Every structure is written in C-alpha cells, then in structure tokens.
Amino acid sequence: MSKEKRKVNEIVDSEDNKTDFLIKRVEDLHDEIYKNGYSERIEKNTLRVKGILWGLGVLFTAILSFGAGYLTKVI
C-alpha cells in the first residue's frame, strides 16, 4: 500500500472514531434527558415554538394578501 493511501486510511479511521464518539455522546445525552424528565418540558416548549411560528406564518400571509389586494385596487 502506498504512503498516500495509508495516510488517507488513517484519516478516515480517525474520523470514524470521532463520529462513533459523537454518536455515543448524543445517545448518552438523550438517555440522560429522558431519565431526568426533561422530555416533557422540551415537548411543551417545542409545541409552544411551533404554535408561535404557525401564528406568525398566518399573520404574515394575511398581511401579504391584504397588501396585494390593496395594491391591485391602487394600481
């Protein structure tokens, strides 16, 4: 095996190890979150944020539609 190919394989292996470490860390954090009961609060906050974003989307759509209607009357 050439030196370049060996070096590439070493880099790939080190990146795989980093990826495995990160996946394991995320799984540990996920388990810790659910053990400590944070999941309910996270779900409530997620729903709250989704509701706010949905409301802003409706408001923005209404403003655009009224603005378009106004512009068609003016023009």
C-alpha positions, -999 to 999 in steps of 0.1 A, spaced: 0 0 0 13 34 -9 21 60 17 -7 83 5 -33 55 6 -22 46 41 -24 82 52 -59 85 38 -70 53 56 -56 67 88 -76 99 84 -108 80 76 -103 58 106 -98 87 129 -128 105 115 -149 73 120 -137 71 156 -147 108 161 -181 101 146 -186 70 168 -177 91 198 -202 118 189 -229 93 182 -223 77 216 -223 111 233 -256 121 217 -271 87 228 -259 93 264 -273 128 264 -306 115 251 -308 89 278 -299 115 304 -326 139 292 -353 112 294 -341 99 327 -343 134 343 -378 141 330 -367 170 307 -386 155 278 -420 168 289 -406 203 292 -389 200 259 -421 188 242 -441 217 257 -415 242 246 -414 227 212 -452 229 209 -451 265 221 -425 274 195 -444 256 167 -476 275 177 -458 308 177 -443 301 143 -476 290 129 -493 321 142 -466 343 127 -470 325 94 -507 331 94 -502 367 103 -476 372 76 -498 355 50 -528 377 60 -506 409 57 -494 398 23 -528 390 10 -543 423 22 -513 442 8 -517 425 -25 -554 433 -25 -547 469 -17 -521 472 -44 -545 458 -70 -570 485 -61 -545 513 -61 -529 503 -94 
